[in-house]
Amino acid sequence: MKKIFALLAFVSVLCSVSAQRVNETVTLFGKDQLTGFTINVDNAPANIVADALADKFETQFAMKGSNKRGFRVYEGQACSAFGEARYDIYFTTTTVGKKSDQLTQVTLVVSNGNMNCITFSNDPRTSRNIVAFLENLPNDVEIYKTKLRIKQLESELTTLKKERETLLKNQEKLNDNLKTTNDEIKRLSEKIEQKNAEIQKLQDQYNNSQDQSIKEQIAAAVKEKDGMQKTHSSKQKSLLKMNEDLYKTNTKLQANAKSTEEKEAELKKLKAQIE
């Protein structure tokens, strides 16, 4: 009799300790009343906790689930975290508490089939396994959130890489255009200088001869020079715009490099945490 009392006392203590985080509960699955276990998780919203729990079942234990009556359900499947049998597993998540201090409440029901729910009274060993599983859930949620962040960072780094490739192409194109435009301005400057010399020579000839045909040549030469100067001015404006665009491109490349470095460092750190 003393042994029986000792065993009951042990089970009572275990339930009391577990109840600090995990409690037995009664929930409705449609019109069916089921007994299961519940825990409050404070490190993620309900949708993230649900996704983390589903990911654990479906990735780690290779289970296949479906959504029924507001629950994620796994029927007749093995889950070594609970025991060696096959189980019907149901879980749901809800938000509880005030807006400023909200928690995610997870309700998990494990059945041997035919709605025969496992509890401490009918299967203490499996119940302890279920409690241990739920008590580790906050850690599983953190791991899942880390995986999500890793996936996000990898996507962002892919975008940054494509952005860098585009910026480098723009930089190369701008540098080529700058060289071409500078060369054109240099040639125009030489032609304008030559045209000025030609006009001065014609002016000297006209001053000496007063030949009207030379005066016409001067007018034509001046008109041609004015066209060159207009083109020269236009190309200088284009050159200024290209330099501004190059500066902006180089600034974006620097920002891209800095962001890439920061995200790669964070990614490396996060991957090390879950390895």
C-alpha positions in Angstrom: 0.0 0.0 0.0 2.9 2.4 0.8 4.3 1.7 -2.6 1.0 2.6 -4.3 0.8 5.8 -2.3 4.4 6.6 -3.2 3.6 6.1 -6.9 0.5 8.3 -6.7 2.6 10.9 -4.9 5.2 10.8 -7.7 2.6 11.1 -10.4 1.0 14.0 -8.5 4.3 15.8 -8.2 5.0 15.3 -11.9 1.6 16.7 -12.9 2.1 19.6 -10.6 5.6 20.5 -11.9 4.4 20.1 -15.6 1.4 22.2 -14.9 3.6 25.2 -14.4 3.8 25.2 -18.2 1.6 22.4 -19.6 -1.9 21.6 -18.4 -4.4 19.0 -19.3 -7.4 20.6 -20.9 -10.7 19.8 -22.6 -11.4 21.2 -26.1 -14.1 20.8 -28.8 -13.3 19.2 -32.1 -16.5 20.1 -33.9 -19.2 18.7 -31.6 -16.7 16.1 -30.1 -15.2 16.9 -26.7 -11.6 15.9 -26.5 -9.0 15.9 -23.7 -5.6 17.1 -24.4 -2.7 19.3 -23.3 -2.2 23.0 -23.5 0.8 25.4 -23.2 1.1 29.1 -23.6 4.0 30.4 -25.8 5.1 34.0 -25.5 7.8 34.2 -28.2 5.7 34.3 -31.4 2.2 35.0 -32.8 -0.3 32.2 -33.2 0.3 31.7 -37.0 4.1 31.4 -36.5 3.7 28.9 -33.6 1.2 26.8 -35.7 3.6 26.8 -38.7 6.5 25.8 -36.4 4.6 22.9 -34.9 3.4 21.7 -38.3 6.9 22.0 -39.6 8.2 19.8 -36.8 5.6 17.1 -37.3 5.9 17.2 -41.1 9.7 17.7 -41.5 11.2 15.9 -38.5 8.6 13.1 -38.3 7.6 13.0 -42.0 3.9 13.2 -41.1 1.2 14.2 -43.5 -1.5 16.4 -42.1 -4.7 18.2 -43.1 -6.9 21.0 -41.8 -10.2 20.0 -40.1 -12.6 22.0 -37.9 -9.9 24.6 -37.0 -7.3 22.0 -36.2 -4.2 20.6 -37.9 -4.9 16.8 -37.9 -2.5 13.8 -38.4 -4.5 10.6 -38.4 -3.1 7.1 -37.8 0.6 8.2 -37.9 3.7 7.4 -36.1 5.4 10.0 -33.9 8.4 8.7 -32.0 8.4 11.8 -29.7 5.3 10.3 -28.1 5.9 6.6 -28.3 6.0 3.6 -30.6 2.3 3.4 -31.5 0.4 5.2 -34.2 -1.7 8.1 -33.1 -4.4 10.5 -34.2 -2.9 14.0 -33.4 -4.8 17.2 -33.3 -3.5 20.7 -32.6 -4.7 24.3 -32.8 -3.4 27.7 -31.7 -5.3 30.7 -30.4 -4.3 34.1 -29.1 -5.0 34.8 -25.5 -4.4 37.7 -23.1 -4.6 41.4 -23.4 -3.4 43.2 -26.5 -0.3 44.5 -24.7 0.6 41.1 -23.3 -0.7 38.5 -25.7 0.3 34.8 -25.6 -0.2 32.0 -28.1 -2.1 29.1 -26.5 -1.4 25.7 -28.1 -3.8 22.8 -27.6 -2.5 19.4 -28.5 -4.7 16.2 -28.4 -3.1 12.8 -28.9 -5.5 9.8 -29.4 -5.0 6.1 -29.7 -7.8 6.2 -32.3 -11.6 6.4 -32.1 -11.2 9.6 -30.0 -9.6 7.7 -27.2 -7.5 10.7 -25.9 -4.3 10.1 -24.0 -4.2 11.6 -20.5 -2.2 11.1 -17.3 -4.9 8.9 -15.9 -4.9 6.4 -18.7 -1.4 6.6 -20.1 1.1 8.4 -17.8 4.2 7.4 -19.8 2.9 8.8 -23.2 1.5 11.8 -21.4 5.0 12.6 -20.0 6.4 12.4 -23.5 3.7 14.8 -24.7 4.4 17.2 -21.9 8.2 17.1 -22.7 7.4 17.7 -26.4 5.3 20.7 -25.6 7.7 22.1 -23.0 10.3 22.2 -25.8 7.9 23.9 -28.2 9.2 27.5 -27.4 12.7 26.3 -28.4 11.3 24.8 -31.6 9.5 28.0 -32.4 12.8 29.9 -32.0 14.5 27.5 -34.3 11.6 27.8 -36.8 11.8 31.6 -36.6 15.6 31.4 -37.2 14.9 29.2 -40.3 12.4 31.8 -41.6 15.0 34.6 -41.1 17.6 32.5 -42.9 15.3 32.0 -45.8 14.5 35.7 -45.8 18.1 36.7 -45.7 19.0 34.3 -48.6 16.2 35.8 -50.6 17.4 39.3 -49.8 21.0 38.4 -50.7 19.8 37.0 -54.0 18.1 40.3 -54.7 21.2 42.3 -53.7 23.3 40.2 -56.0 21.0 40.9 -58.9 21.0 44.6 -58.0 24.8 44.7 -57.9 25.0 43.0 -61.3 22.7 45.7 -62.7 24.6 48.5 -61.0 27.9 47.2 -62.3 26.5 47.1 -65.8 25.2 50.7 -65.5 28.6 51.7 -64.1 30.4 50.2 -67.0 28.0 51.8 -69.5 28.3 55.2 -67.9 32.1 55.0 -67.8 32.1 54.1 -71.5 29.7 56.9 -72.4 31.8 59.4 -70.3 34.9 58.4 -72.2 33.2 58.7 -75.6 31.6 62.1 -74.6 34.9 63.4 -73.3 36.6 62.4 -76.6 33.9 64.1 -78.6 34.2 67.3 -76.5 37.9 67.3 -77.0 37.6 66.9 -80.8 34.9 69.7 -80.9 37.1 72.0 -78.9 40.0 71.4 -81.4 37.6 72.1 -84.3 36.3 75.2 -82.7 39.9 76.4 -82.1 40.7 75.7 -85.8 37.5 77.4 -86.9 38.4 80.5 -84.8 41.8 80.5 -86.5 40.2 80.2 -89.9 37.8 83.1 -89.1 40.7 85.3 -88.0 42.6 84.5 -91.1 39.5 85.4 -93.3 39.0 88.6 -91.3 42.6 89.6 -91.9 42.1 89.0 -95.7 38.9 90.9 -95.7 40.4 93.9 -93.9 43.1 94.0 -96.5 41.0 93.6 -99.6 37.4 94.5 -98.6 36.3 91.6 -100.8 32.6 90.9 -100.2 33.0 87.2 -101.1 35.4 86.9 -98.1 32.9 88.5 -95.9 30.4 85.8 -96.9 32.9 83.1 -96.1 33.4 84.7 -92.7 29.6 84.7 -92.1 29.5 81.0 -93.1 32.4 80.1 -90.9 30.9 81.9 -87.9 27.6 80.1 -88.4 29.5 76.8 -88.5 31.4 77.6 -85.4 28.2 78.6 -83.6 26.8 75.2 -84.4 29.9 73.5 -83.0 29.7 75.5 -79.8 26.0 74.6 -79.4 26.9 71.0 -79.8 29.8 71.4 -77.4 27.6 73.0 -74.7 25.0 70.2 -75.1 27.6 67.5 -74.7 29.0 69.2 -71.6 25.5 69.2 -70.1 25.3 65.5 -70.9 28.7 64.9 -69.4 27.5 66.6 -66.2 24.4 64.4 -66.0 26.4 61.3 -66.6 28.8 62.2 -63.8 25.8 62.7 -61.5 24.4 59.3 -62.5 27.8 57.7 -62.0 28.0 59.2 -58.5 24.6 57.9 -57.6 25.5 54.5 -59.0 28.7 54.3 -57.1 26.8 55.3 -53.9 24.3 52.6 -54.5 27.1 50.1 -55.0 28.6 51.1 -51.7 25.3 50.7 -49.9 24.7 47.4 -51.7 28.2 46.1 -50.5 27.5 47.2 -46.9 24.1 45.6 -46.8 25.4 42.4 -48.4 28.2 42.2 -45.8 25.8 42.8 -42.9 23.3 40.2 -44.1 26.0 37.6 -44.9 27.4 38.0 -41.4 23.9 37.6 -39.8 23.2 34.6 -42.1 26.5 32.9 -41.0 25.6 33.5 -37.3 22.1 32.2 -37.7 23.2 29.1 -39.5 25.7 28.3 -36.8 23.0 28.6 -34.2 20.9 25.7 -35.7 23.7 23.4 -36.9 
